[in-house]
Amino acid sequence: MTHKFIEVEYTGKLTDGTVFDTTDEKTAKENNLHDPKLSYGPLTICMGEGHLIKGLEEQIRDKGTGSYTIELESEKAFGKRDAKLIQLVPLKKFTEQNIKPFPGLQLNVDNAMATVKTVSGGRCMVDFNHPLAGKDIVYDIKINKEVTDDLEKVKGLLEVEMRAKPKVDLKEDTITIKGIKKEAQELVKKRLSEFVDKKIVFEEDKSS
């Protein structure tokens, strides 16, 4: 398998220094971005799987370990703003789902971030552009190492793609994962099998 995994740490900023994303807990707290549901620290990511924004990945693809500052223009970051993505939506579409829209409210609509701009006359103006569309950004990123260990790869994929940190063990050719819900196991197994040539089994986590 040719998938390249690397361990990274990064902080994403606007050109005015405003931080919008970071793997560093201290930086997250200092910039009011801290989410207690998330775990902070180095991330193991797979190149080419959308774990980093495309423009950033293109810039670091051939780089070795070390620290880099990567500047990205908007089209290489979260895209240019598109006026066609600003739409009028009937207010009842929100009330039917028990949502009371207000200017600034951010919603996840069909896996896309949308922001309510105005509410008036029974209609809402909703912006389906990414909140950072049209903005140039800067990433301070550190590549710690290339990851070749299958156990680390599996842990990284579970954390990045599922926001999960289950117990994972590797013995000989078998990876055992504890704490994944039964209904998700087949999907998880299929996904992980794309990256590691090991038998994958699931067990109940009796310690939780």
Contacts in CASP RR format, 6 or more apart in sequence:
PFRMAT RR
TARGET T0000
AUTHOR 0000-0000-0000
METHOD contacts of the structure
MODEL  1
MTHKFIEVEYTGKLTDGTVFDTTDEKTAKENNLHDPKLSYGPLTICMGEG
HLIKGLEEQIRDKGTGSYTIELESEKAFGKRDAKLIQLVPLKKFTEQNIK
PFPGLQLNVDNAMATVKTVSGGRCMVDFNHPLAGKDIVYDIKINKEVTDD
LEKVKGLLEVEMRAKPKVDLKEDTITIKGIKKEAQELVKKRLSEFVDKKI
VFEEDKSS
1 194 0 8 1.000
1 195 0 8 1.000
1 196 0 8 1.000
1 197 0 8 1.000
3 46 0 8 1.000
3 47 0 8 1.000
3 48 0 8 1.000
3 49 0 8 1.000
3 194 0 8 1.000
3 195 0 8 1.000
4 46 0 8 1.000
4 47 0 8 1.000
4 146 0 8 1.000
5 44 0 8 1.000
5 45 0 8 1.000
5 46 0 8 1.000
5 47 0 8 1.000
5 146 0 8 1.000
5 147 0 8 1.000
5 148 0 8 1.000
5 152 0 8 1.000
5 153 0 8 1.000
5 156 0 8 1.000
5 195 0 8 1.000
6 44 0 8 1.000
6 45 0 8 1.000
6 47 0 8 1.000
6 143 0 8 1.000
6 144 0 8 1.000
6 145 0 8 1.000
6 146 0 8 1.000
6 147 0 8 1.000
7 42 0 8 1.000
7 43 0 8 1.000
7 44 0 8 1.000
7 45 0 8 1.000
7 143 0 8 1.000
7 144 0 8 1.000
7 145 0 8 1.000
7 146 0 8 1.000
7 147 0 8 1.000
7 152 0 8 1.000
8 23 0 8 1.000
8 42 0 8 1.000
8 43 0 8 1.000
8 45 0 8 1.000
8 52 0 8 1.000
8 141 0 8 1.000
8 142 0 8 1.000
8 143 0 8 1.000
8 144 0 8 1.000
9 23 0 8 1.000
9 24 0 8 1.000
9 41 0 8 1.000
9 42 0 8 1.000
9 43 0 8 1.000
9 141 0 8 1.000
9 142 0 8 1.000
9 144 0 8 1.000
10 21 0 8 1.000
10 22 0 8 1.000
10 23 0 8 1.000
10 139 0 8 1.000
10 140 0 8 1.000
10 141 0 8 1.000
10 142 0 8 1.000
11 19 0 8 1.000
11 21 0 8 1.000
11 22 0 8 1.000
11 23 0 8 1.000
11 24 0 8 1.000
11 27 0 8 1.000
11 139 0 8 1.000
11 140 0 8 1.000
11 141 0 8 1.000
12 19 0 8 1.000
12 20 0 8 1.000
12 21 0 8 1.000
12 22 0 8 1.000
12 137 0 8 1.000
12 138 0 8 1.000
12 139 0 8 1.000
12 140 0 8 1.000
13 19 0 8 1.000
13 20 0 8 1.000
13 137 0 8 1.000
13 138 0 8 1.000
13 139 0 8 1.000
13 140 0 8 1.000
14 20 0 8 1.000
14 132 0 8 1.000
14 135 0 8 1.000
14 136 0 8 1.000
14 137 0 8 1.000
14 138 0 8 1.000
15 135 0 8 1.000
15 136 0 8 1.000
15 137 0 8 1.000
15 138 0 8 1.000
17 138 0 8 1.000
18 31 0 8 1.000
19 27 0 8 1.000
19 31 0 8 1.000
19 33 0 8 1.000
20 33 0 8 1.000
20 132 0 8 1.000
20 137 0 8 1.000
21 33 0 8 1.000
22 28 0 8 1.000
22 31 0 8 1.000
22 33 0 8 1.000
22 40 0 8 1.000
23 40 0 8 1.000
23 41 0 8 1.000
23 42 0 8 1.000
23 43 0 8 1.000
24 40 0 8 1.000
24 41 0 8 1.000
25 34 0 8 1.000
25 40 0 8 1.000
25 41 0 8 1.000
27 33 0 8 1.000
28 34 0 8 1.000
28 35 0 8 1.000
28 40 0 8 1.000
37 163 0 8 1.000
38 163 0 8 1.000
39 159 0 8 1.000
39 165 0 8 1.000
42 144 0 8 1.000
43 51 0 8 1.000
43 156 0 8 1.000
43 159 0 8 1.000
43 160 0 8 1.000
44 147 0 8 1.000
44 152 0 8 1.000
44 153 0 8 1.000
44 155 0 8 1.000
44 156 0 8 1.000
44 157 0 8 1.000
44 159 0 8 1.000
44 160 0 8 1.000
45 51 0 8 1.000
45 52 0 8 1.000
45 156 0 8 1.000
45 160 0 8 1.000
46 153 0 8 1.000
46 157 0 8 1.000
46 195 0 8 1.000
47 57 0 8 1.000
47 61 0 8 1.000
48 57 0 8 1.000
50 57 0 8 1.000
51 160 0 8 1.000
51 161 0 8 1.000
52 60 0 8 1.000
53 72 0 8 1.000
53 77 0 8 1.000
53 78 0 8 1.000
54 76 0 8 1.000
55 72 0 8 1.000
55 76 0 8 1.000
55 77 0 8 1.000
56 70 0 8 1.000
56 72 0 8 1.000
56 139 0 8 1.000
56 141 0 8 1.000
58 76 0 8 1.000
59 68 0 8 1.000
59 70 0 8 1.000
59 72 0 8 1.000
60 68 0 8 1.000
60 70 0 8 1.000
60 141 0 8 1.000
60 143 0 8 1.000
63 143 0 8 1.000
64 143 0 8 1.000
64 146 0 8 1.000
65 143 0 8 1.000
65 144 0 8 1.000
65 145 0 8 1.000
65 146 0 8 1.000
66 142 0 8 1.000
66 143 0 8 1.000
66 144 0 8 1.000
67 140 0 8 1.000
67 141 0 8 1.000
67 142 0 8 1.000
67 143 0 8 1.000
68 140 0 8 1.000
68 141 0 8 1.000
68 142 0 8 1.000
68 143 0 8 1.000
69 138 0 8 1.000
69 139 0 8 1.000
69 140 0 8 1.000
69 141 0 8 1.000
70 138 0 8 1.000
70 139 0 8 1.000
70 141 0 8 1.000
71 136 0 8 1.000
71 137 0 8 1.000
71 138 0 8 1.000
72 136 0 8 1.000
72 137 0 8 1.000
72 138 0 8 1.000
72 139 0 8 1.000
73 136 0 8 1.000
74 80 0 8 1.000
74 133 0 8 1.000
74 134 0 8 1.000
74 135 0 8 1.000
74 136 0 8 1.000
74 137 0 8 1.000
77 132 0 8 1.000
77 134 0 8 1.000
77 135 0 8 1.000
77 136 0 8 1.000
77 137 0 8 1.000
78 130 0 8 1.000
78 131 0 8 1.000
78 132 0 8 1.000
78 133 0 8 1.000
78 134 0 8 1.000
78 135 0 8 1.000
78 137 0 8 1.000
79 130 0 8 1.000
79 133 0 8 1.000
79 134 0 8 1.000
80 133 0 8 1.000
80 134 0 8 1.000
81 129 0 8 1.000
81 133 0 8 1.000
81 134 0 8 1.000
82 129 0 8 1.000
82 133 0 8 1.000
85 127 0 8 1.000
85 128 0 8 1.000
85 129 0 8 1.000
86 117 0 8 1.000
86 125 0 8 1.000
86 126 0 8 1.000
86 127 0 8 1.000
86 128 0 8 1.000
86 129 0 8 1.000
87 125 0 8 1.000
87 126 0 8 1.000
87 128 0 8 1.000
88 123 0 8 1.000
88 124 0 8 1.000
88 125 0 8 1.000
88 126 0 8 1.000
89 123 0 8 1.000
89 124 0 8 1.000
89 125 0 8 1.000
89 126 0 8 1.000
90 122 0 8 1.000
90 123 0 8 1.000
90 124 0 8 1.000
91 101 0 8 1.000
91 119 0 8 1.000
91 121 0 8 1.000
91 122 0 8 1.000
91 123 0 8 1.000
91 124 0 8 1.000
92 122 0 8 1.000
94 100 0 8 1.000
94 101 0 8 1.000
94 124 0 8 1.000
99 107 0 8 1.000
101 116 0 8 1.000
101 119 0 8 1.000
101 124 0 8 1.000
102 116 0 8 1.000
102 119 0 8 1.000
103 116 0 8 1.000
103 117 0 8 1.000
103 118 0 8 1.000
103 119 0 8 1.000
104 115 0 8 1.000
104 116 0 8 1.000
104 117 0 8 1.000
105 115 0 8 1.000
105 116 0 8 1.000
106 113 0 8 1.000
106 114 0 8 1.000
106 115 0 8 1.000
106 116 0 8 1.000
106 131 0 8 1.000
107 113 0 8 1.000
107 114 0 8 1.000
107 115 0 8 1.000
107 116 0 8 1.000
107 126 0 8 1.000
108 114 0 8 1.000
109 128 0 8 1.000
112 128 0 8 1.000
113 128 0 8 1.000
113 130 0 8 1.000
113 131 0 8 1.000
114 126 0 8 1.000
114 127 0 8 1.000
114 128 0 8 1.000
115 126 0 8 1.000
115 127 0 8 1.000
115 129 0 8 1.000
115 131 0 8 1.000
116 124 0 8 1.000
116 125 0 8 1.000
116 126 0 8 1.000
116 127 0 8 1.000
117 124 0 8 1.000
117 125 0 8 1.000
117 126 0 8 1.000
117 127 0 8 1.000
118 124 0 8 1.000
118 125 0 8 1.000
119 125 0 8 1.000
147 153 0 8 1.000
150 170 0 8 1.000
150 175 0 8 1.000
150 196 0 8 1.000
150 198 0 8 1.000
151 168 0 8 1.000
151 169 0 8 1.000
151 170 0 8 1.000
151 175 0 8 1.000
153 195 0 8 1.000
153 196 0 8 1.000
154 168 0 8 1.000
154 175 0 8 1.000
154 177 0 8 1.000
154 192 0 8 1.000
154 195 0 8 1.000
154 196 0 8 1.000
155 165 0 8 1.000
155 168 0 8 1.000
157 191 0 8 1.000
157 192 0 8 1.000
157 195 0 8 1.000
158 164 0 8 1.000
158 165 0 8 1.000
158 166 0 8 1.000
158 168 0 8 1.000
158 177 0 8 1.000
158 188 0 8 1.000
159 165 0 8 1.000
161 191 0 8 1.000
162 184 0 8 1.000
162 188 0 8 1.000
164 180 0 8 1.000
166 177 0 8 1.000
166 178 0 8 1.000
166 179 0 8 1.000
166 180 0 8 1.000
166 205 0 8 1.000
167 177 0 8 1.000
167 178 0 8 1.000
167 179 0 8 1.000
167 205 0 8 1.000
167 207 0 8 1.000
168 175 0 8 1.000
168 176 0 8 1.000
168 177 0 8 1.000
168 178 0 8 1.000
169 175 0 8 1.000
169 176 0 8 1.000
169 178 0 8 1.000
170 176 0 8 1.000
170 198 0 8 1.000
173 198 0 8 1.000
173 199 0 8 1.000
174 198 0 8 1.000
174 199 0 8 1.000
174 200 0 8 1.000
174 201 0 8 1.000
175 192 0 8 1.000
175 196 0 8 1.000
175 198 0 8 1.000
175 199 0 8 1.000
175 200 0 8 1.000
175 201 0 8 1.000
176 201 0 8 1.000
176 202 0 8 1.000
176 203 0 8 1.000
177 188 0 8 1.000
177 200 0 8 1.000
177 201 0 8 1.000
177 202 0 8 1.000
177 203 0 8 1.000
178 202 0 8 1.000
178 203 0 8 1.000
178 204 0 8 1.000
178 205 0 8 1.000
179 202 0 8 1.000
179 203 0 8 1.000
179 204 0 8 1.000
179 205 0 8 1.000
179 208 0 8 1.000
180 188 0 8 1.000
180 202 0 8 1.000
182 202 0 8 1.000
185 202 0 8 1.000
188 200 0 8 1.000
188 202 0 8 1.000
189 200 0 8 1.000
189 202 0 8 1.000
192 200 0 8 1.000
193 200 0 8 1.000
END
